[in-house]
């Protein structure tokens, strides 16, 4: 999450920008993971981004992997129960930063040491690496810990030129993975910068390494329709960063949320970044601001909003995921963190905006606020989620434990999301297999 903080002035944004008066439709989650706490007693655990591994033999036995930043990873069953905890790497030296796991995604069938293996890939913000964990189906079936670190020794930082630069923490941040034939790739974004890198996975003696294939710098300053230039507000010296990302596994299109700017569409043409196109802008786009150094936050001058922003996303634009359906149909979902909603866009054509939803309080779980990461799976996952599953990070898990701020992940059936819209969204459980994207 960026330091882009909204003041009370931002409450008027919907009226200023003319956003829809109907508002998002509510849905209710069916299950959740245990709350974690970002304090000493909680092991500095701060939930952020989820991924789903689909079990090829028993989909109802599939697992969810969630990042906890300094606390590493947790692995959950579809009932939300914790199955395994994986610690982040320790600091390599007294003055060095420890590992800090930000985003996670899944690659199926990567050939490693002569065998097809499924991998969980993680962006390690603390050490500026991409780390890889092999997923053992036999361990899942037996109820044993399924993840094992297979990161190659000596992998280089993704962005930093030296270890001293790693400790400056302009490091690996967001991550989205995809496959192309027998090759596997990950797009990784840089913290406090607008840079993206495309990595190709490599088998290095039976462990996972990577090479840099391409680099893309998104804009940090934008020309407004009135001829003026606008730079999104951030802490001094920072550029507008990207965290939430997802790749359309069939079309090889990257959707990247630049937090204070909006949503980008970027084709991955022959494993290179094509020219990025703005798909939607946050409501705050173009609004003048001042920086309150004492409070370390941006103060938006909404009374002088020039009206160049969008109507569907409130900064920060965050977690992005793609729902695949037949013949190019489906949806792109993006977390509108500023108003605790999720925007839904058409996957095909011009990516038209279709509406939004919130995950509200229900009988089994509380609602979702300030969501960072999300992921959606279209295939049936057993009796609990026979129509697919949406997982969302919750930045304010309730009930609170005194003054401790908890976070966790919420599990919502896709049918609940699809059926909440006045014109129901498509539910397609058969035409796309996340394990086979060729």
N, C-alpha and C positions, 0 to 999 in steps of 0.2 A: 504494500500500500504506500502511496506517495505521501508527501507532507502537505498535499493540497487540501487544506482544511476550510470548510465553509462556515461563515458566520451567520448570525440570525438574518442578515440582509438577504441571504439566498432563499429564504422561505417564499419570497415573492416571485421566484423564477417562473413558475408555471403560468402565472398570470402575465408576466412580462413577455414570455416567448410564445404564448398562445397554445400551450400543450393541450392535449385532449382532455375534455372535462369529464369524460366517462371514467377515466382512470383504469388502472390494471385490475384484472380479475383475480380473486383469491383462490389458492389451492392449499391443500393440507398435506403435510408429510406423514408417512406411515411409520417411519422408524428413524432413529438417530444414534450417533455414536456417543460414548461417554464424553462429558465435558472435560477439557484440559485447561490448565491454568498457567499463565505466563508469569510465574513467580518462582522463588527458590523452592518452595514446598512442592510445586508442580513440575519441577525440572525444566523451567523456562519453555514450557510447551505452548505453542500458539498455532492452532490449526489454520491451514491456508488453502491447499489445493488437493482435490481427489482424482483418482483414476480407478477404472474398473477392469479387472482381468476376468474374461469370460472363460469358464471351465468348459473344455471341448466335449467332455463326456456327460457332465451333470451341471447344466447351467445354474441350477438352484444352489450349487456349492461355490459359485463364483465369489471372488474376494474383492474388497475395496482397499486401496492403498491411499493413505492421506499423509501429506507433509505436515510437520509440526515445528518447522524452522529449527531453532537451536536444539530441540529435543529429537530431531531426526524424523522417523517414519513410524506410523502405526498401520497395522493390517487388520481389517475387520471382516466379519462375515456379513451376509445380507440382512441379518437381524441387528446389526450395529455392534455386536459383541467383539471386543478386542481379541485377536488371535496371536499377534506377534508385535513386539516393539523392536525397532532397529535404531540404535543410537547414531547420531551424526559423528563424523570423525573428530577426534580430539585435535587440538591445536598442535602443529608440528614443532612449535618452539614457544618459549616463555612470552615473547612479545607478538606472537602470531595469532590470528583469529581462528577460532574453531570452525568446524563445519556448520552450515545452516541451510537446511533443505527448504527450498521455496516452492517449486512446481514439480509435478510428476506426470508422466504419460507412459503408455504401453506400446511396445513393438512386439508383434507376433512373428514367430518363425525365423528369427535371425540365426544364420548358420554360425555356430560357435564350436570350435574344436571338432568339426565334422558332424555336428548334430543340430537340428532345428530347435531353437530354444526361444521361449517367450521372456521378454525383458521388461522391467520397470526402469525407466530412465528418470533421473532426478537432477535438477539444477541445484548445485551447491553454491549458494551465495557467499558463504563464509570463506571457501577456498577457491572460488572461481573455476570450478570443474564441472563436468557432467559425469555423474556416477551411474553405474549400471548394476542392477540386481536381477539375477536369474530367478524365475518363478518355477518352482518344482511342483507339477501336478500331483505326483505321488504323495508329496508332503501335505498338500491340500486335502487329498482324499483320506489320509491317515490322521488328520488333525494336528499335524506337526507344523512348526514354523516354516513357511514356504519360501522366504526370500533369502538369497545368499549374494553377497557382494562379489561381483566379477569384474570390477573396474581394473583396467590394466595398470600396473605399477608405472609411475613416472609420467602419467598423462599431464599435458601442459595446461596452464590456465586458458580459458576460452577467450578472455579479453585482455587481461593484464600482460604487460611485457616482462614483468619481473615479480618476484615474491613480495617485494616491498609495495608494488602497486596493488597486489592482492589485498594487502592489509588496509589500503585506502577504501576498499569495499565498493568500487565501481565495477561490479562483478556480475556473474551469471545470475539471472533473475527469473524471467518467465521461460517456459519450455513447452514445445509442442512437437510430437514425433509423427512420422509417417513412413511407409514403405513404398518402394517402386521395384517391382519384380523381386530379385533376390537382394536388393540393397535397402538399407535402412538409414533414415536421416532424422535429425532433430534441428528445429529452429530455436535458438536461445537468444533472449534479449538481455540488454545490459542495464544494470541498476543506475539510476540518475543520469542516464544518457538515452539517446533515441536510436541507438544502434542495434541491429539484429545480425546474427551470424547463423549460417547454414552449416551444420556439421554432418559428415558421413561417418557412420559407425564402421569400425574395422576390427577384425579378429586379430588380436596380438597375442599369439601363443596360447590360445584358449581363453583369453580374457578380452574385455571390450575396451578398445581405444577409439579415437576419432581424429579426423582431419577436418580442417576448415575449407569449405568449398566456395563460399561466397559471403559477402558482407553488404549490408544495406543500411544507410543512414536516413531515417525519416526526418522530416523538417522539424526544426525547433522554433522557427519564427514563420508567421503566416501573413500573406498579403490579403487584406480585407477588401470587400467589394468597393469601399469608398477610397481605396488607394493607400490607406494607412497600413502599417505593419503591427502585428500583435504577437506577443510572446506569452505563452501560458505562465501563470504564476507558479513558482516553486521556491524552495529554499535557495539562498544565494549560491551561485555556481552550478546549480543543477539544470539539466535539460528535461523536457517532457518525456518520461520513460514509458515503456511498454511492459506490461506483465501478462495479462490474460491473452492467450493465443490458442488457436485450434486450426488444424489442417483438414480440409475436405479430402477424405482418404481416396475418393474416386476421381475427383477433378484436379487434385493437387493445387488447391487454392488455399492460401494462408489468410486467416482472419485474425487481425492483431488489434488489440485495444490499447491505444495510446491514451493514458489515463485522463489527462486534462484536455484532450483534443477530441477524440472520438474513435470510430471503428474504421480500420483500413482493410481493403481487399487487395491481396498481392498474389498473383499467379506465380507458381514455382515451375518455370519453363526450363526443361532439361536440367533440373536441379540447380537453377539459378533464380535469383529474385528478378521478377519482371517489374515494370514500372508500377509503383503503388497507386491505388485509387482510393479516395475518401468515400466510404460507404455511408457514414452518418457522423454527425458532429454532436458533441455534448451541448446541453443548453447553455452552458457557461462560455462557450466558444466566442471569443471576441470581446468579452466584457472587460472594461477597464478595472484595474485593481491596484491596491497598495499592499505592501508587506509590513505586517505588524511584527517587528523584531522581538518585542517583549513577549508576545504570545506565540511567536514562531508560527504564524499562520497568515494566509491570504485573506484580505478583506475585499470582497467584490462590490463594485459600485453598480449594483443592479438597476438603480434609478436612471443610469446612463447607458443601459444596454442598447447597443446599436442594432440588435435583432439579427445578427449573423449566425447564431447558434441553431442547433437542431431542436426537435420537439420530443425526442424519444429516450434520451439518455441524460442522466444527471451525473456529473463528475463525482467520483472517478468512474470511468468506463473500465470494467474489470473482467471477471471470468468469462471466457468465450468457449462455446462448444457447438458441435454440428450434429444435427439429427438427420441421418441418411434415410431416404425412401426411394422408391423405384423411379427410374428414368430421370434422374436429376432432381426429383422433388425432395422436399424436406425443409429443414429450418436451420438458421443460425441464431443462437441464443447468446445474449450478452448481459452481464450484470450491470445494472444501473445503480451504482452503489449509493449515490446521493439521495435517492428516494426509495431505497430498499426494494427495487423492482427488477424484473428481468425482461428485456426487450426481445421480441421475436421477429425475425426477418425471413423472407422467402429465400431458400437456398439457390433457386434458379433465377434466370433472367436478371433483372436489375436489383435483386435483393430488396424488394419492397418491404416496408415495415408493415406488420400484420397486427400488432397489439402487444400488450405486456401483461405480466402476472406477478403476483407476490406469493410467497410461501407464508401463510398466516398461522396463527395459533390454532391448534386442533386438540382433540382428546388425548392423543398419544405424545405429541411433541409441541414445543413452542414454535413460533415463527422464525423467519430468517431476516437478519439485519446486516447491513454493511458487508455483503457477500463478496469475497475475493474470487475463489476458484469454483468451477462447476464442470460437470461432465455428464453426458447423456448416452445411453445405450438403447438401441431399438429392439434388440432380440429378447425373447422371453427368458426370464431369470427365475425359474421355478414357480411355485405356487404363490409366493408373496408378490412377485412382480412379473406377472405373465404377459404384460404388454410393454415391457421395457422399463427403464429406470432413469430418473434424473437425480443426481447428487449435487448438493449445493453446500458450500461453506457457510456457516453461521457465525458472524462476528460478535454476537451477543447471546450466547447460550444461556437459557434460563431453566430452572430458577437459579438466581445468583447465590454464591457461597459467601455471604457477608460482603466484604469489599473486594473480593477476588473477581476478576473479569474472566469469564469462561468463554471458550469457543468450541465448536464441534462441527459435525457434518450431518445434514438432513437427507433422508432417502424418500423420494416422492415418486409414485408410480407415474409413468408417462401418460397413461390413460387419464389420470386425474388432471394433468396439465392440458392435454388435448381436449378433454370434454368440458373444460371450464370456459372455453371461448364461445361466444355466440354462434359463430360458424366453426364447429369443431376442427381442430388441427388433424392432420393425417396421422394414423397409427398404422405402421407397416412393420411387421415383425419378421418378414421372410425374405424381402428382396435384397437386403444388405447384410453381409456377415462381417463383423469387425475383424474376424480372424483371417479373412480371405478378401483382400482389396484389389487383386489383380484383375 
